[in-house]
Amino acid sequence: MMKTTLPAGANTARFRGRRRRPGSLARDIKAYLFLAPTLVVLGIFVYFPIIESFRLSLNRVAPFGSAEIFVGFDNYTRLLGSSEFWNNVVVSLFFMVGTVPVGIAIAVAIALLLSYPVSRLSWLHRTLIFVPVVISSAVAGVLFRWLYNPVVGHINTWLGAVGIDGPEWLTSSNWALFAVTVAVVWRQLGFNVIIALAGLQQIDNSYYEAAKVDGAGVLARVRYITLPLLSPTLLFLVVINVIISFQAFGEIDILTMGGPGQSTENLVYSVFVDGFVGTRFRGLASAQAFLLAVIIVAFSFIQFRGFRKRVHYR
């Protein structure tokens, strides 16, 4: 049986290649020192709360936090068997359907107008449209609470001017969710318009010139050129707006506080009520928060998988 022998010094050369270069340890330590402030902040304000919240979701916590009893996944089982939880899920889904498609459609239409018919004053219109983005959700809620006021609110005043009796926007279970949806769409509109406008500006004008030569009209150019080439931007807007719609809280708290009844109580507001209002059920609230996170991740995965073949990257 033949034995192969390695050249002298081959093994030592191989191990020498694995040796740490002089000064590399010092560079690694320096890099970690630069990262340390960020890692500490993330650990305190992101990772530790996530771990602590998951721990609480596995326990039944006394209202004032003085005692805890480990119950495993009993909180999750209670939620999945609760009609109130599923009502909150339905409200969240209706809220998402009302805000995401409508908000993105209006934003794309405005972005098209800013790109073409009113492009001379587009800088002014962009500034005016972007203003709601810098307004907090609490300020937007107060503004729309005043607009929806049945006595002195401008909306019912305008409807009365044309002979229409305005409804009780915030106290009617038939109109409350619609009223909150309008407020959120308005506040999010500026962000959506700016992103859509940035996507439109990335489309090469030569496509439109070639289409004009072929006799394509405005609607045909929008349908067959603008929307397909804008699809990466639209996917981004859909994903971001779905996440925002599931996390909407400020407008709901200011306008309706989840009422009337539970007609506007979404999952986030339910987490707030169970965790911080009245008799506190922190374990149950933590379990709801994790279920909400699972729902958001699931929707994001479905969107990326579903639109992957329909997105045209240039």
C-alpha positions in Angstrom: 0.0 0.0 0.0 1.5 3.3 -1.1 1.8 6.2 1.2 1.9 9.8 0.0 4.2 12.1 1.8 3.7 15.8 1.9 6.6 18.1 1.2 8.5 19.2 4.2 7.0 22.3 5.8 3.6 21.8 4.0 1.7 21.3 7.2 3.4 24.2 8.9 2.7 26.4 5.9 -1.0 25.5 6.0 -1.3 26.4 9.7 0.8 29.6 9.2 -1.9 30.7 6.7 -4.5 30.4 9.4 -2.6 32.6 11.8 -4.1 35.9 12.6 -2.3 38.8 10.9 -0.5 41.2 13.1 -2.8 44.0 14.3 -6.0 42.3 13.2 -7.1 41.6 16.8 -6.7 45.3 17.5 -8.7 46.3 14.5 -11.5 43.8 15.5 -11.6 45.3 19.0 -11.7 48.8 17.6 -14.6 47.8 15.3 -16.6 46.4 18.1 -15.9 49.5 20.2 -17.4 51.6 17.4 -20.4 49.2 17.3 -20.8 49.1 21.0 -23.1 52.2 21.4 -25.5 51.0 18.7 -25.5 47.4 20.1 -26.2 48.7 23.6 -29.1 50.9 22.4 -30.5 48.0 20.3 -30.1 45.6 23.2 -31.9 47.8 25.7 -34.7 49.2 23.5 -35.3 46.4 20.9 -34.0 43.0 21.8 -34.6 43.0 25.5 -38.2 44.2 25.2 -38.9 41.5 22.6 -37.5 38.8 24.8 -39.3 40.1 27.9 -42.5 40.4 26.0 -42.3 36.8 24.8 -41.6 35.7 28.4 -44.6 37.6 29.6 -46.8 36.0 26.9 -46.0 32.6 28.5 -47.1 33.8 31.9 -50.3 35.0 33.6 -49.3 38.3 35.2 -51.1 39.9 38.2 -52.8 43.2 37.3 -50.0 45.2 39.2 -47.2 42.8 38.2 -46.6 41.6 41.7 -46.9 37.9 40.8 -46.5 35.7 37.7 -47.7 32.1 37.0 -46.2 30.2 34.1 -49.0 29.0 31.8 -47.1 28.1 28.7 -49.1 28.8 25.5 -52.4 29.1 27.4 -52.6 32.8 26.5 -52.3 32.1 22.8 -55.0 29.4 23.1 -57.4 31.8 24.9 -56.9 34.4 22.2 -57.4 32.0 19.3 -60.6 30.9 20.9 -61.9 34.4 21.7 -64.5 36.1 19.6 -63.2 39.5 20.6 -59.7 38.7 19.2 -61.2 37.6 15.9 -63.3 40.7 15.8 -60.1 42.8 16.2 -58.5 40.8 13.4 -61.5 41.5 11.1 -61.4 45.2 12.0 -57.7 45.3 11.2 -58.2 43.6 7.8 -61.1 46.0 6.9 -58.9 48.9 8.0 -56.0 47.6 5.8 -58.3 47.1 2.8 -59.7 50.6 3.2 -56.3 52.4 3.6 -53.8 50.6 1.4 -55.4 50.3 -2.1 -57.2 53.7 -1.8 -54.1 55.5 -0.4 -51.7 54.1 -3.0 -54.1 54.8 -5.9 -54.6 58.4 -4.9 -50.9 58.8 -4.4 -50.0 57.5 -7.8 -52.6 59.7 -9.5 -51.3 62.8 -7.7 -47.7 61.8 -8.6 -48.7 61.5 -12.3 -50.2 65.0 -12.1 -47.1 66.4 -10.5 -45.0 64.8 -13.2 -46.8 66.1 -16.2 -49.7 68.6 -16.2 -48.6 70.7 -13.3 -44.9 70.1 -13.4 -44.1 73.8 -13.5 -45.3 74.3 -9.9 -44.4 70.7 -8.8 -42.0 72.0 -6.1 -44.8 73.9 -4.4 -47.3 71.1 -4.7 -44.8 68.6 -3.4 -44.2 70.7 -0.3 -47.9 71.2 0.4 -48.6 67.5 -0.1 -45.7 66.4 2.1 -46.9 68.5 5.1 -49.2 65.8 6.6 -46.2 63.5 6.9 -44.5 65.7 9.5 -47.7 65.9 11.5 -47.9 63.4 14.3 -50.8 61.0 14.4 -52.1 62.7 17.6 -52.3 66.1 15.8 -54.0 64.5 12.8 -56.5 62.9 15.2 -57.3 66.2 16.9 -57.7 67.9 13.5 -60.1 65.3 12.2 -62.0 65.2 15.5 -62.7 68.8 15.0 -63.6 68.3 11.3 -66.0 65.4 12.2 -67.8 67.4 15.0 -71.5 67.1 14.2 -72.2 70.7 15.4 -69.3 72.8 14.4 -67.4 70.5 12.1 -66.7 71.6 8.6 -67.5 68.3 6.9 -71.2 68.3 8.1 -71.4 72.0 7.3 -70.3 71.4 3.7 -72.7 68.5 3.4 -75.5 70.6 4.8 -74.8 73.3 2.2 -75.8 70.9 -0.5 -78.8 69.5 1.4 -77.2 66.4 2.9 -77.5 65.7 6.6 -74.1 64.6 7.8 -74.0 61.5 10.0 -72.5 61.1 13.5 -69.1 60.2 12.1 -67.4 59.1 15.3 -70.3 57.7 17.3 -71.9 55.6 14.6 -70.7 52.1 14.2 -71.5 52.3 10.5 -69.2 55.4 9.9 -66.6 55.3 12.6 -64.1 53.0 10.8 -64.6 54.9 7.6 -63.8 58.2 9.4 -60.6 56.8 10.9 -59.6 55.4 7.6 -59.9 58.8 5.9 -57.7 60.4 8.6 -55.0 57.7 8.2 -55.1 57.9 4.4 -54.7 61.7 4.5 -51.8 61.5 6.9 -50.0 58.9 4.9 -50.7 60.5 1.5 -47.6 62.7 1.4 -45.2 59.9 2.0 -46.8 57.8 -0.7 -46.8 60.6 -3.2 -43.1 61.4 -2.7 -42.1 57.7 -3.1 -44.3 57.3 -6.2 -42.9 60.5 -7.7 -39.4 59.3 -7.1 -40.3 56.0 -8.9 -41.8 57.9 -11.8 -38.7 60.0 -12.2 -36.6 56.9 -12.7 -38.5 55.9 -15.8 -36.6 56.8 -19.0 -38.5 59.3 -21.2 -37.5 57.4 -24.3 -40.2 54.8 -23.6 -42.8 57.5 -23.7 -41.4 59.1 -26.9 -41.4 55.7 -28.7 -45.0 55.1 -27.5 -46.1 58.5 -28.9 -44.5 57.7 -32.2 -46.6 54.5 -32.3 -49.7 56.6 -31.5 -50.3 55.5 -27.9 -52.5 57.8 -25.9 -52.0 59.0 -22.3 -54.0 56.2 -20.8 -52.2 53.6 -22.9 -48.8 55.0 -21.9 -49.8 54.9 -18.2 -51.1 51.3 -18.4 -48.4 49.7 -20.5 -45.3 51.8 -19.6 -45.8 53.6 -16.3 -47.4 51.0 -14.2 -45.2 48.1 -15.2 -42.0 50.1 -14.7 -43.4 51.5 -11.5 -44.1 48.0 -10.1 -41.0 47.9 -7.8 -42.1 51.1 -6.2 -45.7 49.9 -5.9 -44.5 46.7 -4.2 -42.6 48.8 -1.7 -45.6 51.0 -1.0 -47.9 48.1 -0.6 -45.6 46.4 2.0 -45.0 49.6 4.0 -48.6 50.6 4.0 -49.8 47.2 5.1 -47.4 47.3 8.0 -48.5 50.9 8.9 -52.2 49.9 8.7 -51.8 47.0 11.1 -49.9 49.3 13.5 -52.3 52.3 13.3 -53.0 53.6 16.8 -52.9 57.4 17.2 -55.9 58.3 15.1 -58.0 55.5 16.6 -57.1 56.5 20.2 -57.9 60.2 19.6 -61.0 59.8 17.4 -62.9 56.8 18.7 -60.9 55.0 21.5 -61.8 51.8 19.7 -65.5 52.5 19.8 -68.4 52.7 19.4 -68.5 49.2 20.8 -65.5 47.6 19.3 -66.1 48.7 15.7 -62.7 50.5 15.4 -60.6 48.4 17.9 -57.8 46.9 15.9 -55.1 44.5 17.2 -52.7 47.2 18.3 -55.4 49.1 20.2 -56.5 45.8 21.8 -52.9 45.3 23.0 -52.9 48.8 24.5 -56.3 48.2 26.3 -55.3 44.8 27.7 -51.8 45.9 28.7 -52.3 49.4 30.1 -55.9 50.3 30.6 -58.1 49.2 33.6 -57.4 45.7 34.8 -54.2 44.8 33.1 -53.6 41.5 31.4 -50.0 41.9 30.4 -49.5 38.3 29.5 -52.5 38.3 27.2 -51.4 41.6 25.7 -47.9 40.3 25.0 -49.4 37.2 23.3 -51.5 39.5 21.1 -48.4 41.5 20.2 -46.6 38.4 19.0 -49.6 37.1 17.1 -49.8 40.6 15.4 -46.1 40.3 14.5 -46.8 36.8 12.9 -49.6 38.3 10.9 -47.5 41.1 9.6 -44.6 38.8 8.7 -47.1 36.5 6.9 -48.6 39.3 4.9 -45.2 40.6 3.9 -44.1 37.1 2.8 -47.3 36.6 0.8 -46.8 40.0 -0.9 -43.2 39.3 -1.9 -44.1 35.8 -3.1 -47.2 36.9 -4.9 -45.8 40.0 -6.7 -42.4 38.6 -7.4 -43.3 37.6 -11.0 -45.2 40.8 -11.6 -42.5 43.2 -10.7 -40.4 44.5 -13.5 -36.9 45.5 -12.5 -35.1 47.6 -15.1 
